[in-house]
Amino acid sequence: MYVIVDVETTGGSPKNSRITELAMYKYDGERIVDKLVTLLNPEQPIPEFIVRLTGITDKMVADAPRFFEVAKQVIEFTNDCIFVAHNVAFDYGMLRSEFKQLGYDFRLPHMCTVRASRYVLPGHKSYSLGNISKELGIEINGRHRAGGDALATTGLFEILIKKDPLGLKTFIQQELNPKSIHPNLNLEIIDELPTKAGVYKFYNEFNQLIYIGKSINIKKRVEQHLRNTKTAKGLKMIQDIVRVDYELTGSELIAMLLESDLIKQNQPIYNRRLRKSLFPLGLFDEKDDLGYLRLTIQSTSKKTTLPLIHFTSKKEATNYLIMAVEKNRLCQKLCGLYNSQNGCFHYEIKQCDGACIGSESPQSYNERINQFIANLTYEGKTFYILDKGRHKAEKSIVWIENGSYRGFGYAPFHFNGKEPFHWSKYIVQQLENRDIKTIINQFIRKDKAHKIVEI
């Protein structure tokens, strides 16, 4: 059974806002079987901009029930249901906040129709409730009112469940099971974790640092750890976690750099137990008997030389090499992507110049290979990588000088109007190692949101 919910509130944060209107539609997978729609007295003034958005005024809610007066009804209505909402983090967070003020820990499995829609119905320009409803022909009677928006979300959910019921189930987020975690771990602290990029740390009951990780969404990643009861090692770590600490970085790159550095410094027990090589595969270049440079994907543990570039999986490596071959007009056969005694497929369609059959000279072919290799790394270059800061008023900076990593830091948002030669004052000096070089190269290759300023 599903309960599809929308709330209207006095503001945008569960910490200091209250619910002004609540709508719930109980859905059995085929049709609506029950509903609960009511205005609520928030016991605080409704801001003017909220009045303009929703049309709900202080006068309208003056005689409405307060939340504690409907709380028992809400619990009974939602019992054994999956909580569904469009941007579920907000609606679910508001209900949990209201119950928390009453001393009750309200928890249900929950699902977000925004995330589910992107998966089940890909290709739409916008997945806001208004836009996706318009594109799908779902009528909203009363936009920005709980009843109208919840009913529209129900219409959207009905489309999703009919199109891909099995895929939709993968978006159900189970709540943390208090029985599987350490009794001294405060779940309220977990609820308050930020949904931003950074590094997180787990401590045991003896205040020993046992694990360090990084994520672009700290709260989501920590909760994933605490739900990982499928393996013996994962379950053991969950039962050891008593305290969670974190450090915001803003930038995913700095989170990766900081994580690597902290793990090397502290060597937490679960990082040693659970962590395999981050980059087990690499791209290598070797000259064959005919003088042609061949690119191959191999395990880094079996090679004594450093790879041109590292990869986390065979799929990632293969996809990257396929794109490199197409972009640089390289030979599929000499890159290990086409097994044939004759020419490669690209030669047949005139996208390869024939190195595979000897019609292109090693000198000509190797020139393109060497140009490709030269563009892979930042060897010898001096530049800054600019990315998101920890908040809107700043930017993060990573400094590379003459091909060596110097460190990272943060600067006021408008600092990049100044000469780059002065930016080093924002940098906290760090040491470079092999992992750091790989992390930076991987980030530059994969991330498109950052900015590079060359000196």
PyMOL commands that set and color helices and strands:
alter all, ss='L'
color gray80, all
select helices_A, chain A and resi 48-54+58-61+67-78+88-101+113-120+129-136+146-163+165-169+178-180+187-191+218-227+232-240+252-266+269-274+300-302+314-328+345-348+355-357+362-374+413-417+420-426+434-446
alter helices_A, ss='H'
color red, helices_A
select strands_A, chain A and resi 2-9+19-27+32-39+82-85+110-112+198-203+209-215+243-248+281-287+293-299+309-311+383-388+394-401+404-412+427-429+451-454
alter strands_A, ss='S'
color yellow, strands_A
deselect
rebuild
show_as cartoon
